[in-house]
Amino acid sequence: MPPPERQAGIVGKTNVGKSTFFAAATLATVDIGNRPFVTLEPSTGVGYVRKRCVHVELGLPRCEPATGYCINGWRFIPVKLIDIPGLIPGAHQGKGLGNRFLDAIRRADAIILVVDASGSTDAAGNPVPPGTYDPVEEVRWLERELDEWIYGILLDGWDRFAMKVSTTGVSVVEALAQRLSGLSIGRSHVEKALKTSGLEGKKLTSWTREDLRRFATAVRRSKPMLIAANKADIPEAEDNIRRMRSELRDYIVVPTSAAAELALRRAARAGLIEYVPGDSDFHIVDESRLSEKQLKALEYIRERVLRKWGSTGVQDAINRAFLELLDMIVVYPVEDANKYSDSRGRILPDAYLVPRGTTARELAYMIHTDLGRTFLYAINVKTKIRVGEDYVLQDNDVIKIVAAAAKRG
């Protein structure tokens, strides 16, 4: 049984390269075009978190992933990505594809907000000259749309809800978490939102509409989100990215060129170049197989993207969404502590992304319910030390679970 699945939603207004980002991250076939509303329905695909594989640290010659893959000592661990339909102003009122957008975003644990850093698309997603539209304002109205949407959910039947909570003595945190559960908002998010909005301890029946709006904003802020500052290869993007990092301090801002990443991955898949997603350069296998136009395009990517920003940013955005925003770590469960293998002899076949703070027993349940139920102890394979059920897993741990034999009959 795999660990609980977390997923990131790729979000943004129309025509900012959102679907290109999704296609580059997953190599999925999606509609890509320079027009609004290319994405009409949410698409789901598999992306990967890139981590240095523990087989390198252990001095092993290789690993044998059962899922994902490993290249040059880099382990790529599968994660779910959702390409969510584009957003326009007024989406919370149902304008454009607003209802589909807002319904799809419920499913995301973290949000990668793709923004046109070059300022070459207006609020409705129509092409305009680079530098015309302000990407900081783009983030601000996207925030407002999300705030209004959450506020609308809270406001619907609020007075009746508040009175019920007050008269039944139900926990305010539990009641609000239940009310917002469809948004992937949990108890911890609610606790944080109550605290940051200054509403902790205030009776729900005393909340004003302004209190509700303030709480809605706090809820939105509690949902992990980073900015993929896309089209970073366009000259006008450079100053905008600098300004975004200065004015949007609540967010991680990652310069990206989704088009460059997609081109590199497709060229690598065709055997024209050697490129590992997330690398700062690529190697052309045989120049004679490439046209002059292709060579110029690759040199443009190298100069305008890789040398300027260090990578295309797509892999970095995915990594930071899962490893920083969702604060996940990687652990490697094995059955043979001496050979680092499973029952079939595969070396380090599984790499689990789990929330930081996960215990050994919780890992056992993730692997199989019976292992969790009959858990005896675990072995930290690196140190060969026996650990108990409350041992908190560390990043890159290799763990063997020891359980009692299941009863038969």
C-alpha positions as CSV (number, residue, x, y, z in Angstrom):
1,M,0.0,0.0,0.0
2,P,1.5,3.4,-1.0
3,P,1.6,6.3,1.5
4,P,-1.3,8.7,1.5
5,E,-1.3,10.5,-1.8
6,R,-0.7,14.2,-1.8
7,Q,-1.3,16.3,-5.0
8,A,-0.4,19.7,-6.3
9,G,-2.8,21.8,-8.4
10,I,-1.3,23.8,-11.3
11,V,-3.3,27.0,-11.1
12,G,-3.4,30.3,-12.9
13,K,-5.3,32.6,-15.3
14,T,-5.7,31.5,-18.8
15,N,-2.9,31.5,-21.4
16,V,0.1,31.9,-19.0
17,G,1.8,28.6,-19.9
18,K,-0.1,26.5,-17.3
19,S,-0.8,23.6,-19.6
20,T,2.7,23.8,-21.0
21,F,4.0,23.5,-17.4
22,F,1.8,20.5,-16.8
23,A,2.8,18.9,-20.1
24,A,6.5,19.5,-19.3
25,A,6.2,18.0,-15.8
26,T,4.3,14.9,-16.9
27,L,5.0,14.6,-20.6
28,A,1.3,14.2,-20.9
29,T,-0.6,15.0,-24.1
30,V,-2.6,18.2,-23.4
31,D,-4.0,21.0,-25.5
32,I,-1.5,23.9,-25.6
33,G,-2.4,27.1,-27.4
34,N,-2.1,30.9,-27.3
35,R,-5.7,31.5,-26.6
36,P,-8.0,31.6,-23.5
37,F,-9.6,28.5,-22.1
38,V,-7.4,25.9,-23.7
39,T,-7.9,23.7,-20.6
40,L,-11.7,23.0,-20.3
41,E,-11.5,20.1,-17.8
42,P,-9.0,19.3,-15.1
43,S,-6.3,16.9,-16.3
44,T,-4.4,14.6,-13.9
45,G,-0.9,13.3,-14.5
46,V,2.2,12.0,-12.8
47,G,5.1,14.3,-12.1
48,Y,8.2,13.5,-10.0
49,V,10.0,14.9,-7.0
50,R,13.8,14.8,-7.6
51,K,16.0,13.7,-4.7
52,R,19.6,12.4,-4.4
53,C,19.1,8.7,-4.1
54,V,20.1,7.0,-0.9
55,H,22.0,4.3,-2.9
56,V,24.7,6.9,-3.6
57,E,25.1,7.6,0.1
58,L,25.2,3.9,0.9
59,G,27.9,3.3,-1.8
60,L,25.7,0.9,-3.8
61,P,26.2,0.7,-7.5
62,R,22.5,1.1,-8.3
63,C,18.9,0.9,-7.1
64,E,15.9,-0.8,-8.7
65,P,12.8,1.4,-8.4
66,A,9.4,-0.3,-8.5
67,T,7.9,3.1,-9.3
68,G,9.5,6.2,-10.7
69,Y,13.1,6.0,-11.9
70,C,16.7,6.8,-11.0
71,I,19.2,8.6,-13.3
72,N,22.8,9.5,-12.5
73,G,22.1,9.0,-8.8
74,W,18.9,11.2,-8.9
75,R,15.7,9.4,-7.7
76,F,12.5,10.6,-9.3
77,I,9.5,9.8,-7.0
78,P,6.0,10.0,-8.5
79,V,3.5,12.5,-7.4
80,K,0.1,13.6,-8.7
81,L,-0.3,16.9,-10.5
82,I,-3.6,18.4,-11.6
83,D,-3.9,20.9,-14.4
84,I,-6.8,23.1,-13.3
85,P,-8.9,25.2,-15.8
86,G,-7.8,28.8,-16.2
87,L,-9.2,31.6,-14.0
88,I,-10.5,35.0,-14.9
89,P,-11.7,37.9,-12.8
90,G,-15.3,37.1,-11.5
91,A,-14.7,33.4,-11.4
92,H,-16.2,33.2,-7.9
93,Q,-19.4,34.5,-9.5
94,G,-19.3,31.7,-12.2
95,K,-17.7,33.8,-14.9
96,G,-15.6,32.0,-17.5
97,L,-14.8,28.5,-16.3
98,G,-14.9,29.8,-12.7
99,N,-17.0,27.0,-11.2
100,R,-14.9,24.3,-12.7
101,F,-11.8,26.0,-11.6
102,L,-12.9,26.4,-8.0
103,D,-14.3,22.9,-7.8
104,A,-11.1,21.4,-9.1
105,I,-8.9,23.4,-6.7
106,R,-10.6,21.7,-3.8
107,R,-8.6,18.5,-4.5
108,A,-5.2,20.1,-4.3
109,D,-3.1,19.9,-1.1
110,A,-0.6,22.5,-2.5
111,I,-0.9,25.0,-5.3
112,I,1.6,25.9,-7.9
113,L,0.4,29.3,-9.1
114,V,1.7,29.9,-12.7
115,V,2.0,33.6,-13.4
116,D,3.1,35.3,-16.6
117,A,6.2,37.0,-15.3
118,S,6.7,38.7,-18.7
119,G,3.4,40.6,-18.4
120,S,2.4,39.5,-21.9
121,T,-1.2,38.5,-21.1
122,D,-4.0,40.6,-19.8
123,A,-6.4,39.7,-17.0
124,A,-8.6,37.8,-19.3
125,G,-5.7,35.8,-20.8
126,N,-5.4,37.7,-24.1
127,P,-2.0,38.3,-25.5
128,V,-0.6,41.8,-25.0
129,P,2.9,43.2,-25.6
130,P,5.5,42.0,-23.0
131,G,5.7,44.3,-20.0
132,T,2.1,45.6,-20.4
133,Y,0.4,43.7,-17.6
134,D,1.6,43.6,-14.0
135,P,2.3,40.1,-12.7
136,V,2.1,41.3,-9.0
137,E,-1.5,42.5,-9.7
138,E,-2.2,39.1,-11.4
139,V,-1.3,37.4,-8.1
140,R,-3.4,39.9,-6.1
141,W,-6.6,39.4,-8.1
142,L,-6.1,35.6,-8.0
143,E,-5.9,35.9,-4.2
144,R,-9.1,38.0,-4.2
145,E,-11.0,35.4,-6.3
146,L,-10.0,32.6,-3.9
147,D,-10.9,34.8,-0.9
148,E,-14.4,35.6,-2.3
149,W,-14.9,31.9,-3.2
150,I,-14.1,30.7,0.4
151,Y,-16.1,33.6,1.8
152,G,-19.1,32.5,-0.2
153,I,-18.8,28.9,1.1
154,L,-18.7,30.2,4.6
155,L,-21.5,32.7,4.2
156,D,-24.0,30.2,2.9
157,G,-26.2,29.3,5.9
158,W,-23.7,30.9,8.3
159,D,-26.2,32.2,10.9
160,R,-27.8,28.8,11.2
161,F,-24.4,27.0,11.4
162,A,-23.1,29.4,14.0
163,M,-26.1,29.0,16.2
164,K,-25.9,25.2,16.0
165,V,-22.3,25.2,17.0
166,S,-23.0,27.6,19.9
167,T,-26.0,25.6,21.3
168,T,-24.5,22.1,20.8
169,G,-21.1,22.8,22.3
170,V,-19.3,21.3,19.4
171,S,-15.6,22.4,19.0
172,V,-15.4,25.5,16.9
173,V,-12.2,24.1,15.2
174,E,-13.8,20.8,14.4
175,A,-17.0,22.4,13.1
176,L,-15.1,24.8,10.8
177,A,-12.8,22.0,9.7
178,Q,-15.8,19.9,8.8
179,R,-17.5,22.8,7.0
180,L,-14.3,23.4,4.9
181,S,-13.3,19.8,4.5
182,G,-14.2,19.8,0.8
183,L,-11.4,22.4,0.2
184,S,-8.7,20.0,1.6
185,I,-8.7,22.3,4.6
186,G,-8.0,20.4,7.9
187,R,-8.0,21.1,11.6
188,S,-4.4,22.5,11.6
189,H,-5.4,25.0,8.8
190,V,-8.4,26.1,10.7
191,E,-6.4,26.6,14.0
192,K,-3.8,28.6,12.1
193,A,-6.5,30.7,10.3
194,L,-8.3,31.5,13.6
195,K,-5.1,32.6,15.2
196,T,-3.8,34.8,12.3
197,S,-7.3,36.4,11.8
198,G,-7.5,37.3,15.5
199,L,-10.8,35.3,15.9
200,E,-9.5,32.6,18.2
201,G,-11.9,32.3,21.2
202,K,-14.6,34.6,19.7
203,K,-18.1,33.0,19.5
204,L,-19.2,32.2,16.0
205,T,-22.6,33.9,16.7
206,S,-20.6,37.2,17.3
207,W,-18.7,37.1,14.0
208,T,-19.4,40.0,11.7
209,R,-19.3,39.7,7.9
210,E,-16.0,41.5,8.1
211,D,-14.8,38.7,10.5
212,L,-15.9,36.1,8.0
213,R,-13.9,37.8,5.2
214,R,-10.8,38.1,7.3
215,F,-11.1,34.4,8.2
216,A,-11.6,33.5,4.6
217,T,-8.4,35.2,3.7
218,A,-6.6,33.5,6.5
219,V,-7.9,30.1,5.3
220,R,-6.6,30.8,1.8
221,R,-3.2,31.8,3.2
222,S,-3.1,28.5,5.2
223,K,-3.3,26.5,2.0
224,P,0.3,26.0,0.8
225,M,1.0,27.9,-2.5
226,L,4.1,29.0,-4.4
227,I,4.5,31.1,-7.6
228,A,6.0,29.7,-10.8
229,A,7.1,33.0,-12.5
230,N,6.7,31.6,-16.0
231,K,8.1,32.9,-19.3
232,A,11.3,33.9,-17.5
233,D,13.3,33.8,-20.7
234,I,11.5,36.9,-22.0
235,P,13.6,40.0,-21.1
236,E,10.8,41.9,-19.4
237,A,10.4,39.1,-16.9
238,E,13.7,39.7,-15.1
239,D,12.7,43.0,-13.4
240,N,9.2,41.6,-12.8
241,I,10.6,38.6,-11.0
242,R,12.8,40.8,-8.9
243,R,9.8,42.9,-7.9
244,M,7.6,39.8,-7.3
245,R,10.2,38.5,-4.8
246,S,10.3,41.9,-3.1
247,E,6.5,42.6,-3.0
248,L,5.2,39.0,-2.6
249,R,7.2,38.0,0.4
250,D,4.6,35.5,1.6
251,Y,5.4,33.3,-1.4
252,I,8.3,31.2,-2.8
253,V,8.8,32.7,-6.3
254,V,10.4,30.2,-8.7
255,P,11.5,31.6,-12.2
256,T,10.3,29.1,-14.8
257,S,10.3,28.5,-18.5
258,A,7.8,25.7,-19.0
259,A,8.2,25.9,-22.8
260,A,12.0,25.4,-22.4
261,E,11.5,22.4,-20.1
262,L,9.0,20.8,-22.5
263,A,11.4,21.3,-25.4
264,L,14.3,19.7,-23.5
265,R,12.3,16.7,-22.3
266,R,10.9,16.0,-25.8
267,A,14.4,16.3,-27.3
268,A,15.8,14.0,-24.6
269,R,13.0,11.5,-25.2
270,A,13.8,11.5,-28.9
271,G,17.5,10.8,-28.1
272,L,18.7,14.1,-29.5
273,I,20.1,15.4,-26.2
274,E,21.1,14.0,-22.8
275,Y,19.1,15.9,-20.1
276,V,17.9,15.1,-16.6
277,P,14.9,17.2,-15.5
278,G,16.2,19.8,-13.1
279,D,19.7,19.9,-14.5
280,S,21.5,23.2,-15.2
281,D,22.6,22.1,-18.7
282,F,22.2,19.4,-21.4
283,H,24.5,17.6,-23.8
284,I,23.8,17.3,-27.6
285,V,24.3,13.7,-28.6
286,D,24.9,14.3,-32.3
287,E,24.7,17.8,-33.9
288,S,24.3,16.3,-37.4
289,R,20.8,15.0,-36.4
290,L,19.6,18.5,-35.6
291,S,18.5,21.2,-38.0
292,E,20.0,24.7,-37.7
293,K,16.7,25.9,-36.3
294,Q,16.8,23.2,-33.6
295,L,20.4,24.1,-32.7
296,K,19.5,27.8,-32.4
297,A,16.5,26.9,-30.2
298,L,18.6,24.8,-27.9
299,E,21.3,27.5,-27.7
300,Y,18.5,30.1,-26.8
301,I,17.4,27.8,-23.9
302,R,20.9,27.4,-22.7
303,E,21.6,31.2,-22.7
304,R,18.3,32.7,-21.8
305,V,17.1,30.1,-19.3
306,L,19.7,27.7,-18.0
307,R,22.7,30.1,-17.6
308,K,20.5,32.9,-16.4
309,W,18.3,31.0,-13.9
310,G,20.2,27.8,-13.2
311,S,17.4,25.5,-14.5
312,T,14.1,25.8,-16.3
313,G,12.5,26.0,-12.8
314,V,9.8,23.4,-13.5
315,Q,11.4,20.6,-11.5
316,D,12.4,23.1,-8.8
317,A,8.8,24.2,-8.5
318,I,7.5,20.6,-8.1
319,N,10.2,19.8,-5.5
320,R,9.5,22.9,-3.4
321,A,5.8,22.3,-3.5
322,F,6.1,18.8,-2.0
323,L,9.4,19.1,0.1
324,E,8.9,22.7,1.4
325,L,5.2,23.6,1.2
326,L,3.9,20.2,2.2
327,D,7.1,19.5,4.3
328,M,7.5,15.9,3.1
329,I,10.6,13.7,3.4
330,V,11.7,10.5,1.6
331,V,12.1,7.1,3.3
332,Y,13.0,3.8,1.9
333,P,11.3,0.7,3.3
334,V,13.1,-2.6,2.8
335,E,12.7,-6.2,3.8
336,D,16.3,-7.4,3.9
337,A,18.4,-5.0,6.1
338,N,21.7,-6.4,4.8
339,K,21.0,-6.3,1.1
340,Y,18.7,-3.2,1.2
341,S,16.2,-5.2,-0.9
342,D,12.6,-6.5,-0.9
343,S,11.5,-10.1,-1.0
344,R,12.1,-10.2,-4.8
345,G,15.7,-9.1,-4.3
346,R,15.2,-5.6,-5.8
347,I,17.5,-3.0,-4.3
348,L,15.8,-0.1,-2.7
349,P,12.6,-0.6,-4.8
350,D,10.4,1.8,-2.8
351,A,10.9,5.5,-2.0
352,Y,8.0,6.9,0.0
353,L,7.2,10.5,0.3
354,V,5.7,11.0,3.8
355,P,4.9,14.0,5.9
356,R,7.7,15.1,8.3
357,G,6.9,13.7,11.7
358,T,5.7,10.3,10.4
359,T,6.5,7.5,12.9
360,A,7.8,4.0,12.3
361,R,4.5,2.4,13.1
362,E,2.7,4.9,10.8
363,L,5.0,3.8,8.0
364,A,4.2,0.2,8.7
365,Y,0.5,1.0,8.2
366,M,1.3,2.7,4.9
367,I,3.1,-0.4,3.7
368,H,0.4,-2.8,4.7
369,T,-2.4,-2.7,7.3
370,D,-1.3,-6.0,8.8
371,L,2.3,-4.7,9.3
372,G,0.9,-1.8,11.2
373,R,-1.4,-3.9,13.3
374,T,1.3,-6.5,14.2
375,F,4.2,-4.1,14.4
376,L,6.9,-5.2,16.9
377,Y,9.8,-2.8,16.1
378,A,11.7,-1.3,13.2
379,I,15.4,-1.3,12.3
380,N,17.2,1.8,11.1
381,V,19.1,0.0,8.4
382,K,21.9,2.7,8.1
383,T,22.8,2.5,11.8
384,K,21.6,-1.1,12.4
385,I,19.8,0.1,15.5
386,R,16.4,-1.2,16.6
387,V,13.8,1.6,17.0
388,G,10.3,1.6,18.5
389,E,6.9,2.5,17.1
390,D,7.3,6.2,18.1
391,Y,10.6,6.7,16.3
392,V,10.2,9.7,14.1
393,L,11.4,9.0,10.6
394,Q,14.2,11.2,9.2
395,D,14.8,12.2,5.5
396,N,16.5,9.4,3.6
397,D,16.0,6.8,6.3
398,V,16.1,3.2,5.2
399,I,13.8,1.2,7.4
400,K,13.0,-2.4,7.9
401,I,9.7,-3.2,9.7
402,V,9.6,-6.2,12.0
403,A,6.1,-7.5,12.7
404,A,4.6,-10.6,14.5
405,A,3.5,-13.5,12.3
406,A,-0.1,-13.2,11.3
407,K,-2.4,-15.7,12.9
408,R,-3.9,-18.3,10.6
409,G,-7.3,-20.0,10.8
